[in-house]
């Protein structure tokens, strides 16, 4: 997964992971992990996870050196991938992901935005009270409506139209995209582990990618991914009041009617 916006604080050692998860079933040979990735995208320098039988075929060919998994699933891993047996796989994934990406749980409003008039994009055609955060890039011939906030970590291509009262963060929007009024794009999704004492949020280190020639209707919400990106394919049109959850992949030339989730 391409991860352009969240800073990876790795490497994280195997010793550190053993300490974080309070486990004792792994040989104490140390190893430095540079990232945590899903089974398919993992390489020998990353740690991965295997929590469901529906991923058996992918697990058999993973390139990861170590994998968080269970006794029930460990034998499906290749000999090159050592299992790390944990009681709660996804809970462990959340804890380790937070170690690599400590800022990925934060989703407060961007308090460092500036008025567009104070930035290099003051020549973009825009309405009143338009705010831009850090690491925002805007292409040519774009329009931005009233009261819209482009928060940190947003790249917008050429010939894009962003409506009024819209908030965007942690997103890549390619050329010729129209996003209508009152949309929220790139916030964290509804991802957590239920617990009677306190629900546990897990990190969302993915982004939103909206490809060329798309239209996003009024009142749409598109959540950024957790362990992968949320992506809208080329020339896809979404009607009003649609929710696209985290990690969802929508292909090209798709049309979705209003109030679908």
Helices and strands as residue ranges (DSSP letters): E 12-13, H 14-21, E 32-33, E 35-36, E 46-49, G 53-55, H 56-60, E 66-69, G 74-76, E 82-85, H 89-100, E 114-115, G 116-118, E 125-126, E 131-132, E 136-138, E 143-144, E 149-150, E 154-156, E 161-162, E 167-168, E 171-173, E 178-179, E 184-185, E 192-193, E 200-201, E 208-210, E 215-216, E 221-222, E 230-232, E 237-238, E 243-244, E 249-250, E 255-256
